Structures are given as structure tokens and as C-alpha cells.
Amino acid sequence: MKKATTWPKILKTPETKLFFLTTIIIIILDQLSKHFVETTKPFINFLFFSIQYSTNTGAGFGILQNQSFILGLISLLAAIVVIYYYPSLPRTKIYSLLAGLFLAGIIGNGIDRLTKQYVVDFIATTFWPSFNVADSAITVSVIIFIILSIKEEINSKKN
């Protein structure tokens, strides 16, 4: 895997373009979907989930309730950390995509926390707390990143 260590060296690479494009697209999808749900307040039932407006003034699973400003600052700090450490990630499309998803999720929910003092959620299930596009981006990116890390660890022990 190719690795770069500084932003100037990787700024124009296809992987970095994918990172930024993924981040921008997911933030837009997240904010547009939240705006739609917040303004229309739909209630649509599907087989295993429903679309319904709800808010969360805390973090995942409702922890740290009514701490939106602090969580917004943590989101801002986390976004800065992701951007700072992005150049040290392997320069592959999958890592760029995962970093972009993760960053977009952080920024999407951070925008809500800092501008509204709550996060808009709208995907509800009977077995999981309500969530949104940003939550999905974070969760998917972390799960795949963990899987890749485990695979790399296993492969390095074989060699």
C-alpha cells in the first residue's frame, strides 16, 4: 500500500479527490434528508423500519443528553483530527472512501449540534435507536475499517 505523509504530496491524488467528494456528497445527503424530515415530519412504516422525525440532544444511544454544544465542539475536534491524520492512511480507494464517510458523519451531526442544539434522526427500528445518514456513514465506515484492520493483522502474521 502506498502511504503519503503530507497534504501537499497527496492533494491532487485520485484517492484524496475521492475522500473529499465522498465527504461533500454525504454531508449534502445528510443535511437534505434531515431538512426534509424536519419540515415534513413524515411517518412512513416499512417492514423492518419507519421514517419518522425525532431529535437527540445527546450522542449515540442517547448518552450525554443536553450536551449538544460540548458534543459539537468534540465533533469539530474529531473532524480536525481526521483531516490531520488522513495523509498517514494507506492511499487506497477504500481507505479514502471510509475516511470520507467517517468525516462526513462527524460534520453532518456536528452541524446539527452547533446550529440546532440537537441532531435530527429519522430512521427508526424496533431494535435500535433512531438514526440518520450521518450516523450510518460513521457506523459503516468504522465497521469496515475494523474488518480491514483485522484482515491486515491476520495477513501480516502469515507473512
C-alpha positions, 0 to 999 in steps of 0.5 A, a space after each residue: 500500500 502506498 502511504 503519503 505523509 503530507 497534504 501537499 504530496 497527496 492533494 491532487 491524488 485520485 484517492 484524496 479527490 475521492 475522500 473529499 467528494 465522498 465527504 461533500 456528497 454525504 454531508 449534502 445527503 445528510 443535511 437534505 434528508 434531515 431538512 426534509 424530515 424536519 419540515 415534513 415530519 413524515 411517518 412512513 412504516 416499512 417492514 423492518 423500519 419507519 421514517 419518522 422525525 425525532 431529535 437527540 440532544 445527546 450522542 449515540 444511544 442517547 448518552 450525554 443528553 443536553 450536551 449538544 454544544 460540548 458534543 459539537 465542539 468534540 465533533 469539530 475536534 474529531 473532524 480536525 483530527 481526521 483531516 490531520 491524520 488522513 495523509 498517514 492512511 494507506 492511499 487506497 480507494 477504500 481507505 479514502 472512501 471510509 475516511 470520507 464517510 467517517 468525516 462526513 458523519 462527524 460534520 453532518 451531526 456536528 452541524 446539527 449540534 452547533 446550529 440546532 442544539 440537537 441532531 435530527 434522526 429519522 430512521 427508526 427500528 424496533 431494535 435500535 435507536 433512531 438514526 440518520 445518514 450521518 450516523 450510518 456513514 460513521 457506523 459503516 465506515 468504522 465497521 469496515 475499517 475494523 474488518 480491514 484492520 483485522 484482515 491486515 493483522 491476520 495477513 501480516 502474521 502469515 507473512 
